[in-house]
Amino acid sequence: MPGQPEISFVIPVYNKADILPHVVAALAGQRPPVSAEYIFVDDASRDGSADILQARADALPGLMVIRNSDNAGPSRRLNQGAAQARGRYLCLIDADELIAPDAVATMLRLTQEHRADMVHGKVAHTAQAAADLRPPAIGSNPALEVSDRPLTTILSGRGFVRMAWLVETTLFRAAGGCDERLFIQDESLPLRLALKARRLIDLQANVMWAPRAETHLSADKRQQHHDRFFAYYNLLHADAGLTPQDRRKIAATCASIVWKAVRRSGLQIGAVPAFAGYLAAKIGLDVSGRHLDQAAVAFHAMPGIRRP
């Protein structure tokens, strides 16, 4: 058996045949080269994505393709790939974005210099097609912020939802991986990781580049509101030892999502109680009880939501 790799890339794939050759080329072009394995988890693609990846195994030594016959969503597929990972670190990225040529080496160096167990980079959007995109290098001295209170940092804003993560494998497993009750992991994974992490690096540099694309799962606002609400609601109800300040912040975020979902996604809870809960949270009142429980019932009843 080959030696243990330093990095395990875990990349869920669903119908990305057009961009995958460019994704593979960007991974193969990492400088300096890294000791890595590349675990692509195909989520029952219908466009031959898995075959395209398998055909490029020679271009990317350590490439593994896990095939599935059912479409279960990125939360479950990330966990499936991570369960097979042998590396000390997991690099979690999307299959429709290109990685900067020095991204992994930079992120790995920063985790070791700052003794952090998770680092998140930025994702840049461009109108260029993948075939024309050449992501620039990050450079040797990128701007960054280091936090010894990862959960508080994650709760401070929405800058951590894109897939541009390097995390210790032990941290991912201690956090329980992605919340498989949710189809999309964007909101829940950072929260779950941060709850168990010692130190977070917020890297203010473009690690990933997103070329022009037709569709994204995140474009479905109803699914987005549903999964975002339960990312916070489930954390609130976990036996997690949350501080009172964090609990209020989480509950307030839930109340804000409820109000948005009533206005934009047709959530059946009533505009008046939704707005009242939103206002109550804005002035610092605790809304973590009956109001959010009723909203959870309404979200569960929302039709057309994809659930694993």
C-alpha positions in Angstrom: 0.0 0.0 0.0 1.4 3.5 -0.8 2.5 5.7 2.0 0.0 7.9 3.8 -0.6 11.1 1.9 -0.5 14.5 3.6 -3.7 15.7 1.9 -6.9 14.0 1.0 -8.9 16.0 -1.5 -12.6 15.1 -1.1 -14.7 16.4 -4.0 -18.4 15.6 -4.5 -19.5 15.5 -8.2 -22.9 15.8 -9.9 -23.1 16.3 -13.6 -19.9 18.3 -14.0 -18.5 16.6 -17.2 -17.8 19.8 -19.0 -15.5 21.3 -16.3 -13.9 18.2 -14.7 -10.9 18.1 -17.1 -10.0 21.6 -16.1 -10.5 20.8 -12.4 -8.2 17.8 -12.7 -5.6 19.9 -14.6 -5.7 22.6 -11.8 -5.2 19.9 -9.1 -2.3 18.4 -11.1 -0.7 21.8 -11.4 -0.3 22.4 -7.7 3.1 24.0 -6.9 5.1 22.8 -5.1 3.7 19.3 -5.6 1.9 17.9 -2.5 1.6 14.4 -1.2 -2.1 13.8 -1.9 -4.9 11.5 -2.9 -7.9 12.7 -4.8 -11.3 11.2 -3.8 -14.1 12.2 -6.2 -17.5 11.0 -5.1 -19.9 10.8 -7.9 -23.5 11.4 -6.9 -25.2 9.4 -9.6 -24.3 11.8 -12.4 -26.1 11.3 -15.7 -23.5 12.9 -18.0 -20.6 10.5 -17.7 -18.7 12.5 -15.1 -17.4 9.4 -13.3 -16.0 8.0 -16.6 -14.3 11.3 -17.5 -12.6 11.3 -14.1 -11.5 7.6 -14.4 -10.0 8.3 -17.8 -7.7 10.9 -16.2 -6.3 8.7 -13.5 -2.9 8.8 -15.2 -2.8 12.6 -15.1 -3.5 12.7 -11.4 -1.8 9.9 -9.5 -3.8 9.0 -6.4 -7.2 9.6 -8.1 -10.1 7.6 -6.8 -13.7 7.6 -8.1 -16.5 6.5 -5.8 -19.6 5.7 -7.9 -23.1 5.8 -6.5 -26.4 4.8 -8.1 -28.6 7.2 -6.1 -28.5 11.0 -5.8 -28.2 11.8 -2.1 -26.6 15.3 -2.1 -23.2 16.7 -1.2 -23.6 16.4 2.6 -23.7 12.6 2.4 -21.2 12.3 -0.4 -18.6 14.4 1.4 -18.9 12.1 4.4 -18.7 9.1 2.2 -15.4 10.4 0.7 -14.0 11.5 4.0 -14.6 8.0 5.4 -12.1 6.7 2.8 -9.5 9.4 3.3 -6.1 8.5 4.6 -4.5 11.9 4.7 -3.8 14.0 7.8 -5.7 16.9 6.2 -8.9 17.1 4.2 -9.1 19.6 1.4 -12.8 20.1 0.7 -13.6 21.8 -2.6 -16.4 21.9 -5.2 -16.2 20.1 -8.5 -17.0 23.2 -10.6 -14.3 25.5 -9.4 -10.5 25.7 -10.2 -8.0 25.8 -7.4 -5.1 28.4 -7.4 -1.8 26.8 -8.2 -0.2 27.4 -4.7 -3.4 27.1 -2.7 -2.8 23.8 -0.9 0.8 24.5 -0.1 -0.1 27.9 1.2 -3.0 26.7 3.4 -1.0 23.8 4.7 1.9 26.1 5.6 -0.4 28.5 7.4 -2.1 25.8 9.5 1.3 24.7 10.7 2.7 28.2 11.3 -0.4 29.2 13.3 -1.1 25.8 14.8 -4.6 25.9 13.4 -6.8 22.9 12.7 -9.0 24.6 10.0 -8.4 27.2 7.4 -10.9 28.7 5.0 -10.1 30.6 1.8 -12.2 32.8 -0.5 -13.9 31.9 -3.8 -13.6 34.4 -6.7 -16.3 34.5 -9.4 -15.5 35.2 -13.0 -17.4 35.5 -16.3 -14.6 33.5 -18.0 -15.3 30.0 -19.2 -13.3 27.2 -17.4 -11.2 26.6 -20.5 -10.0 30.2 -20.5 -9.4 30.5 -16.8 -5.9 30.5 -15.3 -6.2 31.2 -11.6 -3.4 33.4 -10.3 -1.2 32.3 -7.4 -2.0 33.4 -3.9 1.5 34.5 -3.1 3.8 34.1 -0.1 2.2 36.7 2.2 -1.6 36.7 2.0 -3.8 38.6 4.4 -5.4 36.5 7.0 -7.1 36.6 10.4 -6.6 34.0 13.2 -9.4 33.2 15.6 -9.2 31.2 18.8 -13.0 31.4 19.0 -13.9 29.6 15.7 -17.6 29.3 16.4 -18.0 33.0 17.3 -16.1 33.9 14.2 -18.3 31.7 12.0 -21.4 33.2 13.6 -20.2 36.7 12.9 -21.1 36.6 9.2 -21.7 34.5 6.1 -18.2 34.5 4.6 -17.6 30.8 5.3 -20.2 29.0 3.2 -18.1 28.3 0.1 -16.1 25.1 -0.3 -12.6 26.2 0.2 -11.5 24.3 3.3 -8.4 22.6 4.6 -9.1 20.9 7.9 -7.5 18.3 10.0 -9.1 14.9 9.3 -9.4 14.3 13.1 -11.4 17.5 13.4 -13.8 16.6 10.6 -14.4 13.3 12.3 -14.7 14.7 15.8 -17.3 17.1 14.4 -19.3 14.2 12.9 -18.7 15.4 9.4 -21.5 17.0 7.5 -25.1 16.9 8.9 -26.7 14.2 6.7 -30.2 15.4 7.6 -29.5 18.3 5.2 -29.0 17.9 1.4 -26.5 20.9 1.1 -23.7 21.3 3.6 -22.8 24.9 2.9 -24.1 26.4 6.2 -23.9 23.4 8.5 -20.4 22.2 7.9 -18.6 25.4 9.1 -20.8 25.5 12.2 -20.1 21.8 13.1 -16.3 22.2 12.4 -16.1 25.4 14.4 -17.8 23.9 17.4 -14.9 21.4 17.8 -12.0 23.4 16.4 -9.2 25.0 18.4 -8.2 27.7 16.0 -9.5 29.0 12.7 -7.6 30.8 9.9 -9.8 33.1 7.8 -7.6 33.4 4.7 -8.3 36.6 2.8 -7.1 35.3 -0.5 -8.8 33.6 -3.5 -8.2 29.9 -3.1 -10.8 28.8 -5.6 -12.0 30.4 -8.8 -15.6 29.8 -10.0 -16.0 30.1 -13.8 -19.2 30.8 -15.7 -21.8 28.2 -14.9 -25.4 27.5 -15.8 -26.7 26.2 -12.5 -25.8 25.8 -8.8 -27.6 24.1 -6.0 -27.4 27.3 -4.1 -29.6 29.0 -6.7 -32.6 27.3 -5.3 -33.7 29.8 -2.6 -36.3 27.5 -1.1 -33.8 24.7 -0.6 -31.3 27.3 0.6 -33.7 28.7 3.2 -34.6 25.2 4.4 -31.1 23.9 4.8 -29.8 27.1 6.3 -32.5 27.2 8.9 -31.9 23.6 10.0 -28.1 24.1 10.0 -28.6 26.6 12.9 -31.7 25.0 14.4 -30.0 21.6 14.7 -26.9 23.2 16.3 -29.1 25.0 18.7 -30.7 21.7 19.8 -27.5 19.7 20.0 -25.9 19.0 23.3 -23.0 21.3 22.4 -22.2 23.4 25.5 -23.0 26.6 23.6 -22.5 29.9 25.5 -25.6 32.0 26.1 -24.2 34.6 23.7 -23.8 32.0 20.9 -27.3 30.6 21.6 -28.8 34.1 21.2 -26.9 34.7 18.0 -27.9 31.3 16.6 -31.6 31.8 17.5 -31.6 35.3 16.0 -30.2 33.9 12.8 -32.9 31.3 12.7 -35.6 34.0 13.2 -34.1 36.1 10.3 -34.2 33.1 8.0 -37.8 32.4 8.9 -38.8 36.0 8.0 -36.9 35.8 4.7 -38.5 32.4 3.9 -42.0 33.7 4.6 -41.5 36.6 2.2 -39.5 34.8 -0.5 -40.2 31.1 -0.3 -43.8 30.9 0.8 -43.1 29.4 4.2 -46.5 28.7 5.9 -46.0 30.2 9.3 -47.7 33.6 8.9 -46.2 36.9 8.2 -47.1 38.5 11.5 -45.6 36.0 13.9 -42.5 35.7 11.6 -41.9 39.4 11.6 -42.6 39.6 15.4 -40.0 36.9 16.0 -37.5 38.7 13.8 -38.0 42.0 15.6 -37.8 40.3 19.0 -34.5 38.7 18.0 -33.2 42.1 16.7 -33.7 43.7 20.1 -31.9 40.9 21.9 -34.9 38.8 23.2 -34.6 35.0 23.3 -36.6 33.5 20.5 -35.2 29.9 20.7 -38.4 28.3 22.0 -41.9 27.9 20.6 -41.5 30.3 17.7 -38.6 28.4 16.2 -40.2 25.0 16.9 -43.3 26.1 14.9 -41.0 27.3 12.1 -39.3 23.9 12.1 -42.6 22.2 11.6 -43.4 24.5 8.7 -40.1 23.9 7.1 -40.5 20.2 7.4 -43.9 20.5 5.6 -42.5 22.6 2.8 -43.0 20.7 -0.5 -40.3 20.2 -3.1 -37.4 20.2 -0.7 -34.6 17.7 -1.4 -33.8 15.7 1.7 -31.3 12.8 1.9 
